[in-house]
Amino acid sequence: MSIDLEHRYSGKVRDLYTVDDAHMLMVASDRVSVFDVILPNLVPGKGRVLTALSTWWFADTEHLVANHLVSSDPADFPAGVGPEAAGRSMLVQVTDPIRLECVARGYLFGSAWSDYQATGSVQGHALPSGLRQAEQLPAPLFTPTTKAEGSHDLPLTDVEAAALVGDDLFEQVRDLTLMIYAFGAEHAQRNGIILADTKVEFGVLGEQVILIDEVLTPDSSRYWPADEYRIGTSPPSFDKQFVRDHYQSIGWDKKPPVPEVPADVIAGTRARYVEAYERITGLAFDTWYGDDT
């Protein structure tokens, strides 16, 4: 990809480039990461879906919390950014990131289900006995993790998270995370989709806490089709669970080397991402900027 800007950082999915002291270009690749491992195969168009859906949700949630997005329109990008960045890039404000992964859960699934089976609670939150996998929780939970560089994020109790960032900041991000989850879940439900959980990130700009990175995408959220949801199962999903389920089915030990992703899993994953975008936004994905090349 042709981007004549200073490279700032590469994560599992996104690459960051410096525009000036106050702005950067955030480029979403087609890389896929599961179990904190980047897979050897790309999912064509995945980065464009993440950017398109984040752009839509940033606009739809800005009455709840300010965000870092300046523009996703390629016409607003600085000189030196090639046309292949269109559709997968956002011009954003630079913030001081808060070092927490902020997770809201409305359903008992994934690591929360494993924690509940072992302890009867989720990250220090006591829950009623007898709950089943994928069951809706009595109330959404805030379950933060560390934001680790190059290693696994670690679950935190509320007390541990508050100790990392301070009581006031912890309360702000907890309340904002649960507010974003509730808003996203209600909208998704109206479109026949269950938002099981989501992860958001925040930064500080001046003295204001704002939403950064991505929001309510299939990478950062677990979406289930409501008509196929069943308690006690691993529901079909619009997110990376499709890929996770494949690797679990072949017994991969989550260590290198990573087996190749079959073509049908790649195609199925892309289709799920696109369907999530179209059902949530009511827009046709083929009208979004750029293409899959």
ABEGO torsion letter per residue (X at the ends): XBBBBBBABBBAABBBBBABAABBBBBBBABBBBGGBBBABBBBGAAAAAAAAAAAAAAAAAAABBBABABABAAABBBGBBAAABGABBBBBBBBBBBBBBBBBABBBEAAAAAAAAAGBBGGBBBBBGBBBGBBBABBBBBBBBBBBGBBBBBBBAAAAAAAAEAAAAAAAAAAAAAAAAAAAAAAAAAGBBBABBBBBBBBBEABBBBBEBBGBAAABBBBBAAABBBGBBBBBABAAAAAAAAAAAGBAGBOBBBBBBAAAAAAAAAAAAAAAAAAAGBBAAABBEBAX
